[in-house]
Amino acid sequence: MDAVRLILTSRRALTGGDDGSRTLEEVWQAQALAQAIGSRLAVSGPPELRGEALGLTELAGRGCGVLDAPDLDPGDLRAAQLTELDDAREALLCLGVLLAEVGIALVGIASAAADEGTYWQCMEAIDAADESRDRVREMLRKLAAREGALPER
């Protein structure tokens, strides 16, 4: 499935999370998807994005690692459904929005956390989402610079 479609599916699922555990599952899914997109760009994306894409892969992986992995059927893992990344710019724009929404959702969960463990788990995941979003913005900046350097046709 195309990256943009998967990102939009994740955004809808994240905003539809009814409770904290469901929202944390969607946050994990979003981070796993960011990791998969970063990995795809690091391997086959524009050369000037590969370093930042590798960084995105590592940061999003950290975002998954600080959260408890949800018990998902393999077919429910959105990151595993990624087959196409046709428009890197569009995918990165959408991913940046998703990562911002992840941060907002995590702030809500952390604010309502009944235990210190959940609170700190959310804080670390917020940090990972924020740093991942910084990588996405940097890749968008590099794409814009690249497009600006291309001759007009």
C-alpha positions in Angstrom: 0.0 0.0 0.0 1.1 3.6 -0.7 2.8 5.4 2.2 0.4 8.4 2.1 -2.6 6.1 2.4 -1.1 4.3 5.3 -0.3 7.6 7.0 -3.8 8.8 6.6 -5.1 5.5 8.0 -2.9 6.0 11.0 -4.1 9.5 11.5 -7.7 8.4 11.5 -7.0 5.6 13.9 -5.0 7.8 16.2 -7.8 10.3 16.5 -10.3 7.5 17.0 -8.5 6.0 19.9 -11.1 5.7 22.7 -8.8 5.0 25.6 -5.1 5.4 26.6 -4.1 1.8 25.7 -5.7 2.0 22.3 -4.1 5.4 21.7 -0.7 4.0 22.8 -1.1 1.2 20.3 -1.8 3.7 17.5 1.2 5.7 18.6 3.3 2.6 18.3 1.9 1.9 14.9 2.7 5.4 13.8 6.3 5.1 15.0 6.7 1.8 13.2 5.3 3.3 10.0 7.8 6.2 10.3 10.6 3.7 10.8 9.5 1.8 7.7 9.3 5.0 5.6 12.7 6.1 6.9 14.1 2.7 6.0 12.7 2.8 2.5 14.0 6.3 1.9 17.4 5.4 3.3 17.7 2.4 0.9 16.0 3.8 -2.3 15.2 7.4 -1.8 17.0 10.5 -3.2 20.7 10.3 -2.2 20.6 13.6 -0.3 17.9 12.2 2.0 19.6 9.0 2.9 21.5 10.2 6.0 18.4 11.9 7.5 16.2 8.9 6.5 18.5 6.6 8.4 18.3 8.9 11.4 14.5 8.8 11.1 14.6 5.0 11.1 16.7 5.0 14.3 14.6 7.6 16.1 11.3 6.1 15.2 12.6 2.7 16.3 13.5 4.3 19.6 9.9 5.6 19.7 8.6 2.1 19.3 11.1 0.7 21.8 10.1 2.9 24.7 6.4 1.8 24.3 5.1 -1.6 25.0 4.7 -3.4 21.7 1.0 -4.1 21.0 -0.2 -7.6 20.4 -1.1 -7.3 16.7 -1.8 -9.8 14.1 0.8 -9.5 11.3 -1.8 -8.3 8.9 -2.7 -5.4 11.2 0.8 -4.0 11.3 0.6 -1.0 8.9 4.4 -0.7 8.5 4.4 -4.2 7.0 1.8 -3.1 4.4 4.1 -0.4 3.0 4.8 -1.3 -0.6 5.0 2.1 -2.4 6.6 5.4 -1.7 6.0 7.2 -5.0 6.0 10.8 -3.8 8.6 11.3 -1.1 7.6 14.9 -0.6 3.9 14.2 -0.1 4.7 11.2 2.2 7.1 13.3 4.3 4.5 16.2 4.6 1.9 13.7 5.8 4.3 12.0 8.1 5.3 15.3 9.7 1.6 15.9 10.5 1.2 12.4 11.9 4.2 12.7 14.1 2.9 16.1 15.4 -0.5 14.4 16.2 1.4 11.6 17.9 3.1 14.1 20.2 -0.2 15.7 21.0 -1.9 12.4 21.8 1.0 11.4 24.1 0.8 14.7 26.0 -2.8 13.8 26.7 -2.0 10.4 27.9 0.9 11.6 30.0 -1.3 14.2 31.6 -3.8 11.6 32.6 -1.4 8.9 33.6 -2.2 7.2 36.9 1.3 5.8 37.3 4.8 7.2 36.9 5.9 4.5 34.5 3.3 5.4 31.9 4.1 9.1 32.3 7.8 8.6 31.7 7.1 6.2 28.8 5.1 8.9 27.2 7.7 11.5 27.8 10.4 9.4 26.1 8.0 8.7 23.2 7.2 12.4 22.8 10.9 13.1 22.6 11.3 10.4 19.9 8.3 11.7 17.9 9.6 15.3 18.1 13.1 14.3 17.0 11.6 12.2 14.2 9.6 15.2 13.1 12.8 17.2 13.0 14.3 14.7 10.6 11.2 14.8 8.4 11.4 18.6 8.3 15.1 18.4 7.4 14.4 16.0 4.6 11.7 18.3 3.3 14.1 21.2 3.3 16.7 19.1 1.4 14.0 18.2 -1.2 13.0 21.8 -1.6 16.7 22.8 -2.1 17.1 20.0 -4.6 14.0 21.1 -6.5 15.2 24.6 -6.5 18.5 23.5 -8.0 16.8 21.6 -10.9 16.6 23.6 -14.1 13.1 24.7 -15.3 11.7 22.6 -18.1 
